[in-house]
Every structure is written in structure tokens, then in C-alpha cells.
Amino acid sequence: MKVLVLFRIHALDEKDFKKNTYANAIASGNTISLSNELRAHNILLINCRLLLRRYATTLEEDKATLSKGGLTKRTKLILQYLIYEKSLIQSNITLCEAKIASLSNKIKKKELKKKEAELNVVLSEQKSVDRKQTEEAPQSNVKDVQAPITESDKQTHDAKEEQTHDAEKKQTEHQSSIVTEELKQDNAPSHQKPVIENQTQESKSNHTTEENQHTKQDNH
């Protein structure tokens, strides 16, 4: 329909111009887009209804007048032409209303599918995030988990610390005694130095024996 092509051109909007395919669609008489087709049929419907309002009588009134009879030939021909013209406009109105309803349903379904696709994308992204969090959660928990410290472990730890402290104390005392003996040796007369040296050696020997005994006890 050439008139519908004109209405399609009249109904073009920015989205139709951006597609750059409207020219071929107009030339071939094809649909430009669903939204453009809906606007074109709405414009056609409005114009058809305006045409019917311009007549002085309605279609039903003309049919009633023609059925009465007693009309001149000229009046009868005029009524027949008006009835044909109004019937043609009314049929176009009916077709437009049906087409508009069909296009509206198609657009709603298209928008619904678009929203479902967007929702599926969001759900897919959310599932991906949840999967990553689930995979990372056990690793972080393993890192954070520590073995509980029992009472026996605590006692063992305290005992080791006490033994280490005693050993360090004895070693410090031993070193202090050696230094003291050496100072005495340096300050003593020459005839007493051998005696002090023997005492120092004995002290060292005794400390060595004590350390060996302490080591054996620790091993046991």
C-alpha cells in the first residue's frame, strides 16, 4: 500500500535513521521496524477516523435512508457512493486496529525476551561470582585455622623454657667464675699461680661434667 509507505516515512525516528537500512526498506515496501510500523498504523488509524467525522451522516444513517426507497436516481447513486466510501474507510479502521494489537503484542514479547536475556546475564554473572567465592572460601579458611593448644603442650613449652633459662643462667655463672679466677690469677703472687690454675681447671672440669649430666637428663 503506497499510503502506508508514506506513513512509514512520516513515522521515522532517530533510531530508524541510525540503522541506515530504512531507505532500502522504503524502496522495497518492507517493514522498517516494529516500532515504526506501529506508529505508521496509528497515524493511518487517526486519519481514517478523521475522514469519517467529516461526513454529515454516518454509514448506518446512509444505509437506513437507502433502504426506505422513494429516492431519485441521483440521490440513490450519491448514497451508494457514500456507503461504499465509508465502508472502505471503516474496513481500513478495522484492519488498523487489528494490526496495532498484533504489533503491540510483538513489541511486548520482544521487550520481555530482552529483559529475560538481561536477567539471565545478571544471574550468570552472579553465579560466576558465587562460584569463585565458594572456591576461594576453603583456602582462606585453611589458612586461618590453627591447631588448638592443649594443656600438655603448654606444660611442655613451659618446661622447655625453664630448662633453657636454667642452662643460660648456669652458663653465665660459669663464665663469671672463670673470669673471676683469671683475675685472681693475674693478681696473685707468682708462687700461688699454679694452685689457682689447678683450681680453675678443676672448676672447668666440674662445669663440663654438670653440663654433660644436664644434657643426658634433657635427652631422657
C-alpha positions as CSV (number, residue, x, y, z in Angstrom):
1,M,0.0,0.0,0.0
2,K,1.6,3.3,-1.2
3,V,-0.3,5.3,1.5
4,L,1.2,3.1,4.2
5,V,4.7,3.7,2.8
6,L,4.1,7.4,3.2
7,F,3.0,6.9,6.8
8,R,6.1,4.8,7.5
9,I,8.3,7.7,6.3
10,H,6.3,10.1,8.4
11,A,6.8,7.8,11.4
12,L,10.6,7.6,11.2
13,D,12.5,8.5,14.3
14,E,16.2,8.8,15.4
15,K,16.5,5.0,16.0
16,D,15.3,4.2,12.5
17,F,17.7,6.7,10.9
18,K,20.7,5.2,12.9
19,K,20.0,1.7,11.4
20,N,20.8,3.0,7.8
21,T,18.5,0.4,6.4
22,Y,15.3,2.4,6.2
23,A,16.0,3.6,2.6
24,N,16.1,0.0,1.2
25,A,13.0,-0.9,3.3
26,I,11.0,2.0,2.0
27,A,12.1,1.3,-1.6
28,S,11.1,-2.3,-1.4
29,G,7.9,-1.6,0.7
30,N,9.1,-3.7,3.6
31,T,8.7,-3.0,7.3
32,I,11.4,-0.7,8.7
33,S,11.0,-1.8,12.3
34,L,8.2,-3.0,14.6
35,S,8.1,0.4,16.4
36,N,8.0,2.3,13.1
37,E,5.2,0.0,11.8
38,L,3.2,0.6,14.9
39,R,3.5,4.4,14.7
40,A,2.6,4.3,11.0
41,H,-0.6,2.3,11.6
42,N,-1.6,4.6,14.5
43,I,-1.2,7.6,12.1
44,L,-3.3,5.8,9.5
45,L,-6.0,4.9,12.0
46,I,-6.2,8.5,13.2
47,N,-6.6,9.8,9.7
48,C,-9.3,7.3,8.8
49,R,-11.3,8.3,11.9
50,L,-10.9,11.9,11.0
51,L,-12.2,11.2,7.4
52,L,-15.4,9.6,8.8
53,R,-16.0,12.6,11.0
54,R,-16.0,14.9,8.0
55,Y,-19.2,13.3,6.6
56,A,-22.5,14.9,7.6
57,T,-24.1,11.4,8.1
58,T,-22.8,8.1,9.4
59,L,-22.6,4.9,7.5
60,E,-25.6,3.4,9.3
61,E,-27.7,6.5,8.5
62,D,-26.9,6.3,4.8
63,K,-27.9,2.6,4.8
64,A,-31.1,3.4,6.5
65,T,-32.0,6.2,4.1
66,L,-31.2,4.0,1.1
67,S,-33.4,1.1,2.4
68,K,-36.5,3.4,2.7
69,G,-36.9,3.8,-1.1
70,G,-38.7,6.6,-2.9
71,L,-35.4,8.3,-3.8
72,T,-34.4,9.9,-7.1
73,K,-31.9,8.2,-9.2
74,R,-29.3,10.8,-8.5
75,T,-29.8,10.7,-4.7
76,K,-29.6,6.9,-4.8
77,L,-26.3,7.0,-6.6
78,I,-24.9,9.5,-4.2
79,L,-25.9,7.4,-1.2
80,Q,-24.5,4.2,-2.8
81,Y,-21.1,6.0,-3.4
82,L,-21.1,7.4,0.2
83,I,-21.8,4.0,1.6
84,Y,-19.0,2.4,-0.5
85,E,-16.5,5.1,0.6
86,K,-17.4,5.0,4.3
87,S,-17.3,1.2,4.2
88,L,-13.9,1.3,2.7
89,I,-12.6,3.7,5.4
90,Q,-14.3,1.6,8.1
91,S,-12.7,-1.6,6.9
92,N,-9.3,0.2,7.0
93,I,-10.0,1.2,10.6
94,T,-10.8,-2.4,11.5
95,L,-7.6,-3.6,9.8
96,C,-5.5,-0.9,11.5
97,E,-6.9,-1.8,14.9
98,A,-6.1,-5.5,14.4
99,K,-2.7,-4.7,13.1
100,I,-1.9,-2.3,16.0
101,A,-3.0,-5.0,18.5
102,S,-0.7,-7.6,16.8
103,L,2.3,-5.2,16.7
104,S,1.8,-4.2,20.3
105,N,1.9,-7.9,21.4
106,K,5.0,-8.5,19.3
107,I,6.8,-5.5,20.8
108,K,5.9,-6.6,24.3
109,K,7.2,-10.1,23.7
110,K,10.4,-8.7,22.2
111,E,10.9,-6.4,25.2
112,L,10.1,-9.3,27.5
113,K,12.7,-11.5,25.8
114,K,15.2,-8.7,26.0
115,K,14.6,-8.3,29.7
116,E,14.9,-12.1,30.2
117,A,18.2,-12.1,28.4
118,E,19.5,-9.3,30.5
119,L,18.3,-11.1,33.6
120,N,20.0,-14.3,32.5
121,V,23.2,-12.4,32.0
122,V,23.0,-10.9,35.5
123,L,22.2,-14.3,37.0
124,S,25.1,-15.9,35.1
125,E,27.5,-13.2,36.4
126,Q,26.2,-13.7,39.9
127,K,26.6,-17.5,39.7
128,S,30.2,-17.0,38.5
129,V,30.9,-14.7,41.4
130,D,29.3,-17.1,43.9
131,R,31.4,-20.0,42.4
132,K,34.6,-18.0,42.7
133,Q,33.8,-17.1,46.3
134,T,33.0,-20.8,47.1
135,E,36.2,-21.9,45.5
136,E,38.3,-19.3,47.4
137,A,36.5,-19.8,50.8
138,P,38.0,-23.2,51.8
139,Q,41.6,-22.0,51.0
140,S,41.2,-18.9,53.2
141,N,39.6,-21.0,55.9
142,V,42.6,-23.4,55.9
143,K,45.0,-20.5,56.2
144,D,43.1,-19.1,59.1
145,V,42.6,-22.3,61.0
146,Q,45.2,-23.1,63.7
147,A,45.6,-26.2,65.8
148,P,44.3,-25.7,69.3
149,I,46.9,-25.6,72.1
150,T,46.3,-28.3,74.7
151,E,47.3,-28.1,78.4
152,S,50.0,-30.7,77.9
153,D,51.5,-28.7,75.0
154,K,51.6,-25.7,77.3
155,Q,53.3,-27.5,80.1
156,T,55.9,-29.0,77.8
157,H,56.6,-25.5,76.4
158,D,56.9,-24.0,79.8
159,A,59.3,-26.8,80.9
160,K,61.5,-26.3,77.9
161,E,61.6,-22.6,78.5
162,E,62.5,-23.2,82.2
163,Q,65.3,-25.6,81.3
164,T,66.7,-23.2,78.7
165,H,66.6,-20.4,81.3
166,D,68.4,-22.5,83.9
167,A,71.1,-23.6,81.3
168,E,71.7,-20.0,80.3
169,K,71.9,-19.0,84.0
170,K,74.4,-21.7,84.8
171,Q,76.5,-20.8,81.7
172,T,76.5,-17.2,82.8
173,E,77.6,-18.1,86.3
174,H,80.3,-20.4,85.0
175,Q,81.7,-17.7,82.7
176,S,81.6,-15.2,85.6
177,S,83.5,-17.6,87.8
178,I,86.1,-18.2,85.2
179,V,86.7,-14.5,84.7
180,T,86.9,-14.1,88.5
181,E,89.5,-16.9,88.7
182,E,91.5,-15.4,85.9
183,L,91.5,-12.0,87.6
184,K,92.7,-13.6,90.9
185,Q,95.4,-15.5,89.0
186,D,96.6,-12.3,87.4
187,N,96.7,-10.5,90.7
188,A,98.1,-13.4,92.8
189,P,101.9,-13.8,93.7
190,S,103.9,-16.0,91.4
191,H,104.2,-18.9,93.9
192,Q,100.3,-19.2,94.1
193,K,99.6,-19.2,90.4
194,P,100.0,-22.9,89.9
195,V,97.4,-23.6,92.6
196,I,94.9,-21.2,91.1
197,E,95.4,-22.7,87.7
198,N,94.7,-26.1,89.1
199,Q,91.5,-24.8,90.7
200,T,90.5,-23.1,87.5
201,Q,91.0,-26.3,85.5
202,E,89.1,-28.3,88.2
203,S,86.2,-25.7,88.0
204,K,86.1,-26.1,84.2
205,S,86.1,-29.9,84.5
206,N,83.3,-29.8,87.0
207,H,81.2,-27.5,84.9
208,T,81.7,-29.7,81.9
209,T,80.6,-32.7,83.9
210,E,77.5,-30.9,85.1
211,E,76.7,-29.8,81.5
212,N,77.0,-33.4,80.3
213,Q,74.7,-34.6,83.1
214,H,72.2,-31.9,82.3
215,T,72.2,-32.9,78.6
216,K,71.6,-36.5,79.5
217,Q,68.7,-35.5,81.7
218,D,67.2,-33.5,78.8
219,N,67.6,-36.4,76.4
220,H,65.8,-38.7,78.9
